[in-house]
Amino acid sequence: MELLTGQLTREPVFRWALFTAIEAVLENAVTAAWRGAAGQLKPRFLRWVGEDQEGQRRAAFARAAEVARANTLRYAADPQQAERILDTLDSERDPVQRRDRVKLYDKCVTALVDTWEKVKGLTLEERQRDFYRYRRRLLERLAYELHTQAEEPGQLQTVKRGDLELLLTRFLMENRRLGFADDPDGAREEARAFIRLARGRTGLLVERGQGVFGFSHLTFQEYLAACDVENRCIHRGVEAIWKEIEGRLHDPHWREVILLLLGSLNEYDEPPTLLVERILETGEEGKFESVLHRHLYLAARALADRVDVATDLHRDVVDELLRIARTAPSWERGDALTTLAWLEGDDYAADSLLALARDESVAEGVRFDAYQSLKALVGGTVG
């Protein structure tokens, strides 16, 4: 037990690998000793994963911001444009702005793509070529493909130049408006031109080694992959989006992509609510959901990221977390209250936690934990 606990503490990625083993032990129940070990590891595992994800997310944006900052200053011919993107990146330091990272990422990516317009030496012929007009979509398609190919959670995938050319060629041929469906040679020439321009013009796609390419940071790969899912599926409705994410809900490599996707769908009325409902409904069918609450916590993370859902659904999620906090064992209560503390700026969650903290019919420990969660939620002392 101590060996596994130490390994979990040192190796964040190993935590996710161990999750399958924990589930298997609980399901098969080989011996009482193993059941006890799994039961002790499970709460620690869930808490560590939650903390680790938040830390990795903030660190990832900070590193991505530095990449964007350097490349924006380098390539933006317009000083005012550079100042705008730097102001956007600086706003990430505001705790509230961290919850709006879909908008921040979009501004960052848009600014880096738009720097191509300001680069000296970009000819009129290059500006009129198909790859140039389609450059944002090509980056999105590429991000999804590379993210799909990654073998390890959180891996930034690279691709050799020849394979990159073939991928871009396929994307160009798939777009009927470009007229390359029956012209692979023409599409490949466009792909080569795209690579020549991208490698020296943007901080998004970079050459990581001799003839080896990849995105400058995992953050960009994840965000652009989310954009690709939206753009490919939204016209076919929620069912098409659900098919893309259903099997990946608890894959740590896809967690951030799914959250960014849900956030990007805020510009539509029904899709965010319908998808979060699907997530919760799927959890009702899970064998261990009554203990692990993975689908509930994913839905809550979406709320924390300000995914716009119907008011009734929002309250259902908060109420279920409060039910766990009120009635479940201490380790489940801790996870539920930690999750509630993510919901910065959520008046309903704050009022509900305050009511729980004042409820003399519940145990004193529950009330104290609710008070601590409320302090974390509002970011200070509670009157």
Phi, psi and omega in degrees: 000311181296325178297314180294320179299316178297319179297319178298320182294323185274329189240095181302318182296326182296334181301318181290324178296324182288338183302317179299321179294320179298314179300318181296319179297314181296323182287315185275332177048057184299311179220159178297325180297316180293323177299319179295319180296316180296321179297326178285324182287326189303308181296321178297318181301311184295320179293317180297318180299315180300314179295318184294320180299315181296317179296317179296322181298314182292320179295321181297316180294321180299317179292319179296322180298320179295320177298312181297319180301311182298314184286328177295314179296327183286319190257341184283114179286337181265111181301327179294324177296316179299319181296322180296315182290325178293323176296322178297316181293322179296331182293345177298339180289338178286126182304325179292319182296333179300334181279354180246038189288342174301314179294320181295315180297320181296317178297320181295310181296316180300317180297318181291321177293320182289342177298338178303326182294335187264356185284128176292142179097354177281115188281161176299322179298318179295321180294335183267355183284156185299318183298328184288316179293334185256012193297321180296316181294324177298319179294322178295313180298318180295318180300317180297314181298315181292321179295324179294327184279344184300137184265343182236146176303135178074017183273134173272110187278142175246165182214139177288156187303317181298317178293325177297317178301318181293319178298311180297323177300315180297318180299317181294322180289332180288334181276104186297332182294337183276344174078023180256010185305324181245021183225071181298326180295316179295320179295322181291325177295321175296320179298317179296320179295322178299314182296317180301319182283318185295322186295338181244004188238348186218152176270012181270301179257122186229159175270113185271348179191182181297107178073018180237127186239158175187174177284154185292335176203154180303326180304315180293321179299315181293313183295315181291328175296320177297319177299322180295316179301315180299310186291330179281330192250337190299325182288346177261001172095179184298325182300321180293319178295318181299320179298329178289325189252344188305313182280001184241010187304323184243020172275115184301332180293334183254356185302312182293323178299315181296316180295319178294323177298311180300320178295323180291339181278003179297341179283357176248156184281302190270324187308316181301315180296314183296322181287319178294323174299318179298318179301314181292320179296321177296324178296329179296337180269350184285139184295325185248012183297328181295343179251317186275326177058034184296319181292322177297316181293327176294317177299320179294322177297323176297318177298320179297329177274011176064039169287128185278111177238167179302147183302317181298319179293317178305313182291326177300318180296312180297318181296322179291323175296320178293323178299317178296316180298326184279325192241343188275167175302164189301321183289326175290320179301318180299318179295318181296318181289325174298319179295318177298326180292344176291337193277060180302135178080008182264103184295322181295317178296318181296314180297322181291320177294320179298318178297320179293319180296334181263356185282107184284354179278350179256165183299150182299323179297322178295316181297318180296314180297322178296321178297317179295320178296320178297319177301317179294324182293315184270352176074033179174198182286141178258130181282000000 
